[in-house]
């Protein structure tokens, strides 16, 4: 699946939040696998950001914007809303769901 780098960053932070919660084993395993994949992509993005910050780039803000708008192909499966909704006492703020939207499936 393709997402923009800025979406990747939001997904990573939202998944990190979910990974701190007590979830059923199946969902926890899926999130842990996703976090591993996302972490590798985040490392690549971080290296690119450091190149921009450390280099002799005239317009660093424009280069950062360009980086954030690039496509990244993620080799992960979508999370099911049904799996999240099946967890008792799982309260998720709208901002977290918004960040996860690119990888959520409704059914």
C-alpha positions as CSV (number, residue, x, y, z in Angstrom):
1,X,0.0,0.0,0.0
2,X,1.2,3.5,-0.8
3,X,1.1,6.4,1.7
4,X,2.8,9.7,1.9
5,X,5.7,10.2,4.3
6,X,3.6,12.5,6.5
7,X,1.0,9.8,6.7
8,X,3.7,7.2,7.6
9,X,4.8,9.4,10.5
10,X,1.3,9.7,11.8
11,X,0.6,6.0,11.4
12,X,3.8,5.2,13.3
13,X,2.9,7.4,16.2
14,X,-0.6,6.1,16.3
15,X,0.6,2.5,16.2
16,X,3.1,3.3,19.0
17,X,0.2,4.5,21.1
18,X,-1.8,1.4,20.4
19,X,1.2,-0.8,21.1
20,X,1.2,0.4,24.7
21,X,-2.3,-0.9,25.4
22,X,-3.4,-4.3,26.5
23,X,-4.9,-5.9,23.4
24,X,-5.9,-9.4,22.3
25,X,-2.9,-11.5,21.2
26,X,-3.8,-11.6,17.6
27,X,-4.2,-7.8,17.4
28,X,-1.0,-7.2,19.5
29,X,1.0,-9.5,17.2
30,X,-0.3,-7.7,14.1
31,X,0.6,-4.3,15.6
32,X,4.0,-5.5,16.6
33,X,4.8,-6.7,13.1
34,X,3.5,-3.4,11.6
35,X,5.7,-1.4,14.1
36,X,8.7,-3.3,12.9
37,X,8.0,-2.5,9.3
38,X,7.1,1.1,10.1
39,X,10.3,1.6,12.2
40,X,12.4,0.6,9.2
41,X,10.7,3.2,7.0
42,X,11.0,5.8,9.7
43,X,14.7,5.2,9.9
44,X,15.0,5.9,6.2
45,X,13.0,9.1,6.5
46,X,15.1,10.2,9.5
47,X,18.3,9.7,7.5
48,X,16.9,11.8,4.7
49,X,15.9,14.5,7.1
50,X,19.4,14.6,8.6
51,X,20.9,14.9,5.1
52,X,18.6,18.0,4.5
53,X,19.4,19.5,7.9
54,X,23.2,18.9,7.6
55,X,23.7,19.8,4.0
56,X,24.2,23.0,2.1
57,X,20.6,23.2,1.0
58,X,19.3,26.6,0.2
59,X,15.7,26.0,1.0
60,X,15.5,23.4,3.8
61,X,11.8,24.0,4.4
62,X,10.9,23.3,0.8
63,X,13.1,20.1,0.9
64,X,11.4,18.9,4.0
65,X,8.0,19.5,2.5
66,X,9.1,17.6,-0.6
67,X,10.2,14.7,1.6
68,X,6.9,14.7,3.5
69,X,4.9,14.5,0.3
70,X,6.9,11.6,-1.2
71,X,5.2,8.2,-1.6
72,X,6.3,5.2,0.5
73,X,5.2,1.7,-0.2
74,X,4.4,-0.2,3.0
75,X,4.2,-4.0,3.1
76,X,1.6,-4.2,5.8
77,X,-2.0,-5.3,5.9
78,X,-4.8,-3.1,6.9
79,X,-6.2,-3.1,10.5
80,X,-9.8,-4.1,10.9
81,X,-12.1,-1.7,12.7
82,X,-14.0,-4.7,13.8
83,X,-10.8,-6.0,15.6
84,X,-10.4,-2.7,17.3
85,X,-14.0,-2.4,18.3
86,X,-14.0,-5.9,19.7
87,X,-11.6,-4.9,22.4
88,X,-13.4,-4.1,25.7
89,X,-12.6,-0.7,27.2
90,X,-10.5,0.5,24.3
91,X,-11.1,4.2,24.0
92,X,-9.4,5.8,21.1
93,X,-9.3,9.5,20.5
94,X,-10.4,10.8,17.1
95,X,-6.9,12.1,16.3
96,X,-5.5,8.6,16.6
97,X,-8.1,7.1,14.3
98,X,-7.5,9.9,11.9
99,X,-3.8,9.1,11.8
100,X,-4.7,5.4,11.2
101,X,-7.2,6.0,8.4
102,X,-4.8,5.0,5.6
103,X,-4.4,1.6,7.1
104,X,-7.9,0.9,8.5
105,X,-10.6,-1.2,6.8
106,X,-14.1,-0.9,8.0
107,X,-15.1,-4.5,7.7
